[in-house]
Structures are given as C-alpha cells and as structure tokens.
Amino acid sequence: MLDAKGQEIIVEIRDAIIVTFNHLRLSCSASSKAIIKELERIDHLFNLYANRSSGMIDPEGIEALCSDLEVDHTDVRILMLAWKMKAEKQGYFTLDEWRRGLKALRADTISKLKKALPELEKEVRRPPNFVDFYSYAFRYCLTEEKQKSIDIESICQLLDLVLGSQFHPQVDMLIDYLKTQKDYKVINMDQWMGFLRFCNEISFPDLSNYDPDLAWPLILDNFVEWMIAKQS
C-alpha cells in the first residue's frame, strides 16, 4: 500500500492530467469555432458574387470580384487564383473550389484576399509550382469536351499572359512567328510545354545551344529555322 506521501503524489498527477485535458478540450473547442467562423465568412463572400440560379460564381461575378480587388479580369493573378482553387471550368468558380482556394490563402474577406495576391504570385513563380501553373493554364482554356488543342490566337494571348513578364523577348518573337506561319492552326499540350522548356533552356537570341536532334516539338525546330533566316 502507498503511504500518505505516495497517495498525495498520485492525486497531484491526476489533477494535473485533468487540468491538461480540460485545457486541450477548451483549446480544441475554440479552434473549431474559429475554423467554423472563418468558413462562414468565406461562404458569405462567395454568395456576394455567386449567381443564385447556377450556384456558381460566373463571368459576371468574376468581373465584380476583380473590381473589388482592383485588378483587371485579364490580370495573370486571377488565373493564379483559379489555379489555387483548382478551378475546372474557365470563368466559373464553384463553392468547393472557392473554399479550397481561400482557406489555403487564409483569406475570408476581400481585404485579406487582396493582400494575399502578391504572396500567391510569389508562390506560383517558384519553379516547381510554375511548371504546374503553366500546364494548368493550358488545361483551363480547354473549354469544350474532349478538346485537346487551342487555336493560335488564343495561344498567343495566353503566352503573353503567363510567360510575357519572365521571357519578354522570347515570347514576342514566338508570337510573331506563330502569327505569320501557316503550318499550324492549333497548339497541343506537348507543344505548349515545349515553349516553356525552350524559354528556360535555350540561349536567346543566339540559339547557340539549340540542338534539333533532341526531342523538341517540330514547331520549335521550325521556329528556330525561321529565326535564323530572319537574323541572316
């Protein structure tokens, strides 16, 4: 049997456990309430822009959102926001997509969302993320069922939007080529990803390290030939 001292120690340990448990329970309860409140504010924000009949934020709602964020609807950060939400349909945000994006950005008000955009851009610009974003930008523009390619005019606009600020000379020249060539009316994903690889890897404008024997899409071989002819 325990003596009086031992029993006293056991009581102290028991009381300490009870206090700790109650503290954790209160802490978890407060945390849960905060999460619920945040989600309610995110949902309220969604409802401000959503079309009541469709239950989604449609192009008109996105225009209103952009106005409140004080950014143009063609601003690349709106595409980055769609990427963060993993939005599937161009020009539309579902409630689940909205929740996913705003929870990740910890933005439950327009003010917080506005402040989150510069950090979101930094996140997207990190190399591994940017490859994913660049690929997403192409898929996001596939608006028809079973569509696998995008017309040249739209590709030129998309190139300027997602790559223009980083690779301005390359993008300008590539757009010039795409608009003048007659061989391609549409661009597929493999060609699209090849454009990014070209900008990242090839010395420009001298093209000194371009090797046509490597696995480049044919359109880039043609582009390089066009550039060399233009420079000579």
NORLIN-V989457 format. One record per backbone hydrogen bond with DSSP energy under -1.0 kcal/mol. NH is the residue of the N-H (numbers start at 1). CO is the residue of the C=O. E is the energy in kcal/mol with one decimal. If there is no record, write none. Layout:
BEGIN
nh = {NH NH}
co = {CO CO}
e = {E E}
END
This chain:
BEGIN
nh = {7 8 9 10 11 12 13 14 15 16 17 18 19 20 21 22 23 24 25 26 27 28 29 30 31 32 33 34 35 36 37 38 39 40 41 42 43 44 45 46 47 48 49 50 51 55 57 62 63 64 65 66 67 68 69 71 75 78 80 81 82 83 84 85 87 92 93 98 99 100 101 102 103 104 105 107 113 114 115 116 120 121 122 123 124 125 130 131 132 133 134 135 136 137 138 139 140 142 143 147 150 152 155 156 157 158 159 160 161 162 163 167 171 172 173 174 175 176 177 178 179 180 181 187 192 193 194 195 196 197 198 199 200 201 202 207 210 214 216 220 221 222 223 224 225 226 227 228 229 230 231 232}
co = {3 4 5 6 7 8 9 10 11 12 13 14 15 16 17 18 19 20 21 22 23 24 25 26 27 28 29 30 31 32 33 34 35 36 37 38 39 40 41 42 43 44 46 46 56 51 93 58 59 60 61 62 63 64 65 66 72 75 76 77 78 79 80 81 82 89 57 94 95 96 97 98 99 100 101 102 109 110 111 112 116 117 118 119 120 121 126 127 128 129 130 131 132 133 134 135 136 139 141 144 187 185 151 152 153 154 155 156 157 158 159 163 167 168 169 170 171 172 173 174 175 176 177 150 188 189 190 191 192 193 194 195 196 197 198 203 207 211 214 217 217 218 219 220 221 222 223 224 225 226 227 228}
e = {-2.3 -1.9 -1.9 -2.1 -2.2 -2.1 -2.4 -2.7 -2.7 -2.2 -2.3 -2.4 -2.4 -2.5 -2.7 -2.6 -2.3 -2.5 -2.5 -2.4 -2.6 -2.9 -2.3 -2.6 -2.5 -2.8 -2.2 -2.1 -2.3 -2.4 -2.5 -2.4 -2.4 -2.2 -2.1 -2.3 -2.6 -2.4 -2.2 -2.1 -2.3 -1.0 -1.2 -1.8 -3.5 -2.7 -2.8 -2.5 -2.1 -1.9 -2.4 -2.8 -2.1 -2.1 -2.1 -2.3 -2.0 -1.8 -2.1 -1.9 -1.9 -2.1 -2.3 -1.9 -2.6 -2.0 -2.0 -2.5 -2.8 -2.4 -2.4 -2.7 -2.5 -1.6 -1.7 -2.5 -2.3 -2.7 -1.9 -1.5 -2.4 -2.3 -1.9 -2.3 -2.5 -2.1 -2.7 -1.9 -1.3 -2.7 -3.1 -2.1 -2.5 -2.6 -1.1 -2.0 -3.0 -1.6 -1.4 -1.8 -2.3 -1.7 -2.3 -2.5 -1.7 -2.5 -3.0 -2.0 -1.9 -2.7 -2.6 -3.0 -2.8 -2.5 -2.1 -2.7 -2.7 -2.0 -2.3 -2.8 -2.1 -1.0 -2.7 -2.5 -2.4 -2.8 -1.6 -1.5 -1.1 -2.1 -2.5 -2.2 -2.2 -2.4 -2.4 -1.8 -1.8 -1.8 -2.5 -1.8 -1.2 -2.4 -1.8 -2.5 -2.3 -2.4 -2.3 -2.7 -2.4 -1.9 -2.0 -1.5}
END
